[in-house]
């Protein structure tokens, strides 16, 4: 399982949803806490958020 090796996530989000999407993780439900470290918003409504593991 890759999740234990992840100490930072960088997520690009846009306010449009199309389709069902692709799961990022699979396996057992195992909540992992991350905190927002930085967030940048752009004029086209895209947001980049950097999360670090708590």
N, C-alpha and C positions, 0 to 999 in steps of 0.2 A: 504494500500500500504506500502510495506516495505522500499522502497528507502529513504524516509525522516529519517529513523532511522539509516541508514548506514553512519558511519563517517570514515571508513577505508575499502579499498578493497585490497586483496592480490590475485594477478593473476599469475598463473604458465603458461608459454607459451613455446611451442616447435615448431620448424619450419616445422611442418607437419600438413596438414589439411586433414581430411577424413570425408566425409559425409556432411550433411547440418548443423549439430550442433543443440544445444538446446538454445533457447533464454534465456538470463539471467533475463531480465525484460519484463513485458508486460504493457499494459495500454497506456495512453496518452503520446505523445512525450513531455518530460519535461527535457531538458538538465540540468545536474547537474555537476558542475565542481569539479574535483579532481586534485591534484598535485602529481607528483612523489616524494615520500619521500625517497625511497631507491630502488636500483636495484642490484640484484646479478646474475651473469652469471656463468654457470658451463661448464665444459669441454665437456659435451655431447650436448651443444647448448641449453639447457633448461635455461630459464630466469625466475626469481621470481621478480616481481615488487610490491612494496607496495605503494599504493596511499592513500592520506588523503584528506578529504573534504576541499575545499577552503572556 
